């Protein structure tokens, strides 16, 4: 399950999320975001570089390496 890197005070204000391979294909907004319908769903290509940024809201996503996927620590 995607995890926010830091918390804030309002819905969808998480600027960064870490995701695992089990979360793919990646799209924004994520279903667990409080304002999941805040913009059209867009699929983000994260597999090649390990990073992706939503063109609508600017949320940044980082893909955990496979050897780290069992870890609960965020980047």
Secondary structure as UniProt FT lines:
FT   STRAND          3..4
FT   TURN            11..12
FT   STRAND          16..19
FT   HELIX           21..23
FT   STRAND          27..28
FT   TURN            31..32
FT   TURN            34..37
FT   STRAND          42..43
FT   TURN            47..49
FT   STRAND          51..53
FT   TURN            55..57
FT   STRAND          60..63
FT   HELIX           66..68
FT   TURN            69..70
//
